[in-house]
Amino acid sequence: AVKTLASQLANDRHLLNALTPQHMTNALNALSK
């Protein structure tokens, strides 16, 4: 599931650009739990 999410983020540049560093930190923290 994590790899799938990472692939989707990597493939969706618009989504990546819309995310702030704080959003990315929150997402990574959630995924690491």
C-alpha positions in Angstrom: 0.0 0.0 0.0 2.8 2.4 0.8 4.6 1.7 -2.5 1.3 2.2 -4.3 0.8 5.5 -2.6 4.4 6.6 -3.3 4.0 5.6 -7.0 0.8 7.7 -7.2 2.4 10.7 -5.6 5.5 10.3 -7.9 3.2 10.1 -11.0 1.0 13.0 -9.9 3.3 16.0 -10.1 0.3 18.4 -9.7 -0.5 16.7 -6.4 3.1 16.7 -5.3 3.4 20.4 -6.1 0.1 21.1 -4.2 1.5 19.5 -1.0 3.4 21.6 1.4 6.5 20.3 3.3 4.2 20.0 6.4 1.7 17.9 4.5 4.5 15.6 3.4 5.9 15.3 6.9 2.4 14.5 8.3 1.9 11.9 5.5 5.3 10.3 6.2 4.6 10.2 9.9 1.3 8.5 9.3 2.7 6.0 7.0 5.6 5.1 9.4 3.2 4.1 12.2 
